[in-house]
């Protein structure tokens, strides 16, 4: 289900049977001394792969292209900040390419979710859907499905994101790097509850994400396929 690893005939089969594509959008960004710089993208990519295993479809290679990161607001190092215009155009051109290939539903899963970044991604989606009436595009932050059942998921390098990394890649997390003998402050660039992170909490968040997102995406995909006019079919 990793698009970059699939042969043309395998992709053609997906387009005939389950024309659903997941596009993971993340960043290189400071998430505390305990976490890898690629946390946003790494955890969202793994979440997308687990979701795709239930819904079918393909997962595109993750995109590291964040706007409104910790760099311009607080000058945190090891963080890449891209322009609003670039992110908007990059999202839009991904959608155009996926539509041209024949995908009838596209899910953009955002692992980086600064408010302005999310607005920019959704603005690109709106621009695309104004041009193309029939493809179904859903852009959401990776914590949103948990919120549908009142489970708080989003933070910045705190208990939730750190727990997800401990669940997926425990080798990349070192809680001993967190400040010792004092409270976590805003200057640390992470949520204050990071010390409470556990792999078990991350596993719960990952499970709830798939349980909540999968039925909704399956329903949206069915709706898109049922309503897709033959005259706008892109073929295989």
N, C-alpha and C positions, 0 to 999 in steps of 0.2 A: 504493500500500500504506500510505500515511499515512492513518489513520482519519479524521482531521479534514478531510482534503481529498476524501474519497470521497463520492459520491452514494449515496442509499439503495439503488438497484438494484445498484450495484457491491458494496456491503456484503452485500446479500442473496445475490449470486453467490458471494462468499467463504464465507458461512455454509453454502451448499449443497455447495460443492466442497472447501473447506479451512478449516474452522472453528477457526482458530488465531489467537490474539491475543498480541502481545508488549507487555508493560507495563514500561517503563524507569523505574527508581527511582534517583534521584540526590540531589544536594544543592547548596547554595551553600556552599562551604567553601574555606578557605585551602589552596592546594597549591603554596606557594612564590611568590617574587616573579616567577618566569619564566612562570607558568601563569595562565590565566583562573580566576576563582572558580568557574565552572560546569563545571570539567573533568570531574568524576565523571559528570555527566549528558550532557555533550556527546559524550564518547567512547563511552559505552555506547549512546547513541541511534544513532550512526553504525554501531556494531557490530550493533545489532539490525536496522537497515535492510538491511545487507549480508546478514545471516543470513536475513531474511525474503525477500529476492530469490531465495534458493535453495529455501527450504522452502514458500513461499507464506504466505498469511495477511495479517494487518494489524499495523501498529505504532501503538500509542496515543501521544498526545502525552506526552513525558517529564514525570515528576513530580519537582519539586525539593522534597524534604521529608526531611531527614536528621536522624537521632537519633544520639547519641554522635559528635558532630563534634569538631573542634579547638577549639571555643569553650569548652565547660565544662571540658575537661581542661587547656587551656593558654592560654585567653583570646585566641586569635588573632582578629583583627578580620575584618570583611567576611564573616562566617560566620553562617549561620542555624541555630539549634538548635531542633528541635521535640521535643515530648514523646513518650515511649514510647507513651502511650495514644493520642495523635493518629495516629501512624504506624500503629499496629496497626489502628485503626478505619478509617483511610483506605485501607489495603491491602484490608481485609475488604470495604468497600463497593465498591471497584473490582471485586473478584471477583464480588460479587453482581450488579452491573450487567452485567458481561460474560457471566455465566451466563444472566441474564435475556434477553440479546440472542440467545443461542443458540450461543455459542462452546463447543466441546467440549474444547479444550485452551488453557491460558493459561500463558505463560512470563513470569515476573517476572525481569527482568535487572537486577541491582543493580550500579550503577556506584560507589555508596558502600557500603563494606563493613566498617565497624567491627563488632566481634564482637557487641555488644549490639544494634546496628541489625539485623544479619542475623537474630539470634534473634527480634527483634520481628516482622520481616516473616514469618519462617517460622511464628511462633506464630499470626499472622493466617491464614496458609494452612491450618494445622492446624484452626483454628476453623471455617473455611469447609468443609473436606473432611469434618469430622465431621457437618456438616449436609447436605452434598450428596455423595452417594456416587460419582457417575459422572464429573463433569468431571475432567480430568487437569490438575493444577497443578504446575509445576516452578519453584521459586525458586532462582536461582543467582547468584553473583557473576560478573562478566564475565570474570574471570581463570580460573575453574574449568575450562572445556574445555581450555585449554592445559595445565593440570596433569594431565589424563588421559594426556598423552604426555610427562610430566616436563619441561614448559617452564614455568619460573617466570614468572608474569604479574603478580601483585598487589604493589603497594607504595603509598606515599603521596607523590605528586608526585616520584617518583624516576625512574630510567632507564625503567621500563616505562610508567608513565602519561604521563610527559612525551613519550616516543617516540610513543605513540599519538596524542597531540595534534599532534605534529610531522607525523605521517602524514596525519591528517584535516584539521587546521586549522593549518598552519604559520604563518599570519598572526597567530595568537593566542599564539605561544610566542616568548620572547626569552631565550635562554640567557645573554646578556650581563648579565642582571639577577641571576644567581647570584653568591654571594660569590666574590670574587677574592682570590687570594693567601693563602687559608686553607682548611682543611677545612670541610665542611658539618657543623654541629652540630645537636643536637636542638632547640635554640632557633630554628632556621630552619624547623622544622615540615615537613621533607621528608626523603626517604631520601637517604643520603649519596652514592649513585651517580648523582644527577641529572645531573651534568656529562657522563656517558657517553651520554646520550640521543641518538638519531638517528632520522630519519624511516624509514630502512631497517629498523631494529629494530622500529619501530612497525608497519610494513607486514607484517613476519613474524608478529608477535603477532596482527594482525588476520586474516591468512590462516589461521593455525593455529586460531584461534577458530571460524571458519566451517567449516573442514574437519572439526573434531572435533564441533562442536555439531549441525550440520545432520543427519547420519545418525541421531543419537540422538533428536532432536526429531521427525523424520519417522516413526521407528518408534513413538514414544509416541503421536503423533497417530493413526497407523493403528490402534493398539491401542484408543485411546479411541473412535474411530469404529466399529470392528468390534464393540465391546462395549456400545455405547450403546443401551439399550432404547427401543423406539418410544414407549412410554407416557410417557417423561420427556422426549421431544423438545420443545424450546421453539419450534420452527418458525422461519420466516424473517421 
